[in-house]
Amino acid sequence: MTPVSDAPATPSSEISAAGQSVFKLFSRPMLGQSFDGIRISIASPEKIRSWSFGEVKKPETINYRTFKPERDGLFCAKIFGPVKDYECLCGKYKRLKHRGVVCEKCGVEVIQSKVRRERMGHIELAAPVAHIWFLKSLPSRIGLLLDMTLKDLERVLYFENFVVLESGMTPMKRGELLTEDRYYQLIEEFGDEFRAGIGAEAIREMLVDLKIPEEINQLRDELRDTSSEARRKKIVKRLHTLEAFQDSKNSPEWMILEVIPVIPPELRPLVPLDGGRFATSDLNDLYRRVINRNNRLKRLFELKAPDIIIRNEKRMLQESVDALFDNGRRGRVITGTNKRPLKSLSEMLKGKQGRFRLNLLGKRVDYSGRSVIVVGPELKLHECGLPKKMALELFKPFIYNRLEERGLATTIKAAKRMVEKEKGEVWDILEEVIREHPVMLNRAPTLHRLGIQAFEPKLVEGKAIQLHPLVCTAFNADFDGDQMAVHVPLSIEAQIEARVLMMSTNNILSPANGKPIIVPTQDIILGLYYMTSERANVAGEGMIFSNTMEVKQAFDAGVANLHASIQCRFRGKRVHTTVGRMLLADMLPERIDFQAINKLITKKEVTKLIDHTYRMCGTKDTVIFTDRLMAMGFAFACRAGISFGKDDMVIPEAKRKLVDAAQEKVKEIEKQYTDGLITEGEKYNKVVDIWSHCTERVADEMMGTISTDTVLNKDGEMVEQPSFNSIFMMANSGARGSAAQMRQLAGMRGLMAKPSGEIMETPITANFREGLTVLQYFISTHGARKGLADTALKTANSGYLTRRLVDVAQDCIVREEDCGTSIGITVAALVEGNDVVETLGDRLLGRTPVSDIKDPITDELLVKAGTIMDEDIVEKIENSNVDSVLIRSPLTCETTRGVCVTCYGRDLARGTRVTVGEAVGVIAAQSIGEPGTQLTMRTFHIGGTASRQAEQSHQETTHGGVLKFHDLITVQDRAGRYVVLSRNSEVSLHEAVEHEGQVEAGRERERYRIPYGARISSAPGSVVEKGTTFAEWDPFAMPIITEVEGIVKFGDLVDGVSLRENMDDTTGLISKEVTEWKGQSSKKGDMRPRITLKDVNSNETLMMPNGSECRYYLPVGAVIVVNEGDHVHGGDIIAKVLRQSTKNRDITGGLPRVVELFEARKPKEHSFIAENEGMVTYGKDLKGKRRLVVTPDSGEPMEYLLPKGKQLAVNEGDWVRKGEPLMEGSPVPQDILKVLGLEELCRFMVNEIQEVYRLQGVRINDKHIEVIVRQMLQKVQITDPGDTMFVSGEQVEKDDYLLENVKTDKRGGRVATCTPLLLGITKASLSTPSFISAASFQETTRVLTEAAISGRVDTLNGLKENVIVGRLIPAGTGNILSQLKKMGSLTKGEKSTQGGEQHVAKVASSSEVTEG
């Protein structure tokens, strides 16, 4: 790798030799070369020799008697430098005065021994060998250049076959392989007319003869003419490699090595162990092997040994070099003495223990310590308690310095002695040193940036670090033995950064969702809840006070109870409140209204209160307020003395009745099943549904019983008040526990899941207070065990997801103020079923609208384009008639290599505009990855209790208004109700507007999808009230419904082949089910099970209203509910397909689903979506696939081959819209992008990922997901290259594509066209423009091989590559420096040092200088 430099050259020619030596003495050590990028390319033999300081000729390492390095050996001091500082090997020259002298006796230069870390040697090979990376790293680069397969190449290189080099007059082709016998036969036949070779020499000759420009032109012509897709792919691959060589100025023959570099000896050390043995790096063994074989080969050449022996030796040399570079890549792994595989150069780089991840990305730091944490409730928010002993050790240098300054110690040694003796003055100085010197605390695992925060240390006795309770949430810390590490920022800049950016008081909001993260929890909440509760008929009720002081005195004196309802004057107003709330009011910040706390305070309320305080009063007041809240909460939790007793678990009286009623219903279902009215699947679904409802009812009853107390008030009347039951208070306040856990304690445990994830039909009707029977206990263990297994799995998986996310997003930084784009994405409130999951306001907060937002009715301007919407603006929009807004998004931002401030919007952790230089990619990755451990691996809910929402089986209106139907096709059934036959019908609800005595439909308020088979009870245009049910359907079965009246005729339903009659063991009844017929030989060949309707009289096949024949094709698993010859009416159900709904809600749920989406994988049961709109018809089936044709009004029909037996979402004759699913299953993200475009893909990804997190109650802002999706869309695929440099089908960076098109357009050429590509996060990380970042992520050897061939330059734009090369990252404070550098401000500094050099040169030339 070579640095691409931008440093000015030193005008050394102007300085005399003497002057230079003076300059050398006084010069500051240079911080290394200044550079803008790093290029990697293949090293030529000359280059390797130029690096080297001498040839390693012997395999010896050190002399066994003297322990000195052997001359010309692997540790030779002459080549690599002296073993001791400024001392030659034989000891003739010692000490600094001989600096630079080369000893004439032993040939060692007198210099510092650290050169042994940087000086390289080389081995001259007796025969060339191929570099295994270019040979075996797929696709084989040597193979691509020579157009040979890897197998053939290996045969030549490992001396099995000859290859023709010059065919001459023979029928042989160049590059053809010959066996040994054939070769000798041809030699006899043709003599010298042709030439063939073997081994790396032959391959090298072929590479030298390769004329790259001619090959490229030939391939381009071929590419134009070829029509075969496979051939095209092959040509493009080869073309890429050839062009890479042409552009990078690498010569192909450099892939065959003639010289091998030997890395410096200190990087492959040989260390003496006690007992006279040595520990050595594996590389030494590998190098020894190479040298031995090489020397033997040289000797064989001298002895003119027979060909066969030489060939064998050459093969062994090739193998030993392969093992040195990448042991185990080919052939057997070379093992050491103890049968352990030796670690080759590739292993040194790869993986977690490799150079990149172990030493370059993660380093150990000094000035750090770790200890157990304990709680420090008396600390302020910005403080932490640091044990004295620890502080003394950490701040040693500062203490030494102070002691010397004060004159208490004369030398460093004296100061050291004082500190060791722990004299009194030392402690005083320690106090001074740590005053206002922040330290950083870190708790592993650091999942997001709040895992490291800065505090001011406070010296404490003992050995444990004290931590403020309110920062525990951010660190995810508890005090059950957790440990934390302390780090000391040394430089003044580091201290400023720690104080301004990392201080705990400056990190009140969570970067993931912008909500406060410094929020009281547990005991504090319980205390605040207790003190703000109201109780009837207690001392002091109805008293009136003039100020808070009086209330406090009355409370202290015991006159007024904490919970008494009183009146008091506060801030000039009389308020109705309680004593506890007035005590709380005493510390309320000025600008916060008393009504904010004049209520029962739960965790939600506290969060809201702190959020409000932060927005209204700023950081300082918020911090003071939270600290006071904490103190107050602890104090009153202590006074409350709330405990946990078994009598607090109150079992509701109605429980028995509810359980009995549910059992009755289940019996009824069982009876229907025995009578054959329903299938087994339906029975199972219904039973599970009944028990789900029952469990919920019992839980509600229990909450009703436990949540209120009936008491006498002071007038002697019975009144209800919120309960003071301990367990209820804990759960209701949000301190600990939840309604679901209380349900298990005092309600009923409910349904449990089997290990497979299915829900068992029999629930546990007991609760923990009553106790479980042995059977119930046994059933419970499934869930509990599964939970434990999952926890272990998900920690690793979640960590790996975070790593991939960080890697893909690390170079996404805010680069500029505004990119000026006019495109965006549309957001509206998120509605699921009948519930608003997320309001429009929540989704708009902190975002920027693309254009002005106006109220659609009043036309009032609500917000101007380009304004970041804050809480007030959002409230205005919520109260207006706006339903959706087009906003700027990181996804559509046009900034290159990053995003702009306007598209990103608000910095969630600060509540202000994001600043240029913020690393939003890493923040996004951490925000998504950090809650990953809270997501389930599959479905593990409270102790494995099944979480199954009762299925939605009807649609009701959320507002009153007028109904309108869209795309609705219905048929009237026997009862006169309308049955929906269309797949994509919608009902819209409009505001009712009076017009000339008529009610008309006004603005649309809601839209509902109505499924196929629903029965509708309201007519179109009817006026409905809020909460009217207008459609009902069976949620557990998908029916197949007749459209006309006729006689049933079965087709291809062959008993035992495509039809199975199931006789139920319990009922003795028979049900007919369509089965999988594939693989069974039937005379008819392919089967299409169907039901046809015939005319009652003529027995002809009936026609549907749309003109197609009345045939209903049945999928596998369909249960037929009619018999052949039955007479059916329109709207009747002839068959049903059961939905697999009662596996838990999330089949691929939790973490695996998030990973599947981010990796852009095809879901296991994926569906196909229509690429254009049109009419559906069934075509001729093909090889076990069903052919579906969608014919648009104009244009070509599209064909889809769907797996047979899968449930289709459309019927023949249906009209489908673009993007609609054609079969059941999850859509493929790539299809959505291709068919529906970027915005729809964004909506799909955001909603799907958010749904998983929402199920776990985790809030993440949409923009984080958008940032990651943006990074997944950085590549495009060229469809038509036009006159550009690209090749059709090539994948290129979006920025490069746009740049090339601009250039081509200027030349007047035809620009290229492309389609966007969605890459999974792993793939996107590996195809990043920075090869250093990609190599440090995964597949190191492949990435480096590719980069070296193309001579790639890493311009160091991301964070990772800068960390690796040891520079400041171009984000945050480092961004300012990199901006200055770009503007050229740093060149002034360089000029000034040049001036200094010239000045020294003048002085030197006027005076004689001699060197001692």
Secondary structure, 3 states (H helix, E strand, C coil): CEEEECCCCCCHHHCCHHHHHHHHHHCCCCCCCCEEEEECCCCCHHHHHHHEEEECCCCCCECCCCCCECCCCCCCHHHHCCCECCECCCCCCECHHHCCCECCCCCCECCCHHHHHCCEEEEEEEEEEECHHHHHCCCCHHHHHHCCCHHHHHHHHCCCCEEEEECCCCCCCCCCEECHHHHHHHHHHHHHHCEEECHHHHHHHHHHHCCHHHHHHHHHHHHHHCCCHHHHHHHHHHHHHHHHHHHHCCCHHHHEEEEEEECCHHHCCEEECCCCCEEECHHHHHHHHHHHHHHHHHHHHHCCCCHHHHHHHHHHHHHHHHHHHHCCCCCCCCECCCCCECCCHHHHHCCCCCHHHHHHCCCCCCCEEEEEEEECCCCCCCEEEEEHHHHHHHCHHHHHHHHHHHCCCCCHHHHHHHHHHCCHHHHHHHHHHHCCCCEEEECCCCCCHHHEEEEEEEEECCCCEEECHHHHHHHCCCCCCCEEEEECCCCHHHHHHHHHHHEHHHCCECCCCCCECCCCCHHHHHHHHHHHCCCCCCCCCCCEECCHHHHHHHHHCCCCCCCCEEEEEECCEEEEEEHHHHHHHCCCCCCCCHHHCCCCCCHHHHHHHHHHHHHHHHHHHHHHHHHHHHHHHHHHHHHHCCCCCHHHCCCCCCHHHHHHHHHHHHHHHHHHHHCCCCCHHHHHHHHHHHHHHHHHHHHHHHHHHHHEEEEECCCCCEEEEECCCHHHHHHHHCCCCCHHHHHHHHCCCECEECCCCCECCCCECCCCCCCCCHHHHHHHHHHHHHHHHHHHHHHHHHHHHHHHHHHHHCCCEEEECCCCCCCCEEEECEEECCEEEECHHHHHCCCCECCCEECCCCCCEEECCCCCCCHHHHHHHHHCCCCEEEECCHHHCCCCCEEEHHHHCEECCCCEECCCCCCHHHHHHHHHHHHHHHCCCCCCCHHHECCCCCCCCEEECCCCEEEEEECCCEEECCCCCEEECCCCEEEEEEEEEEECCEEEEEEEEEEEEECCCCEECCCCCCEECCCCEEEECCCCEEEEECCCCEEEEEECCCECCCEEEEECCCCCCEEEEECCCCCCCCCCCCCCCEEEEECCCCCCECECCCCCECEEECCCCEEECCCCCCEECCCCEEEEEECCCCCCCCCCCHHHHHHHHHCCCCCCCECCECCCCEEEEECCCECCEEEEEEECCCCCCEEEEEECCCCECCCCCCEECCCCECECCECCHHHHHHHHCHHHHHHHHHHHHHHHHHHCCCCCCHHHHHHHHHHHCCEEEEEECCCCCCCCCCEEEHHHHHHHHHHHHHHCCCCCEEEECCCCHHHHHHCCCCHHHHHCCCCHHHHHHHHHHHCCEECCCCHHHHHHCCCCCCCCHHHHHHHHHHHCHHHHHHHHHHHHHHHHHHHHHHCCCCCC
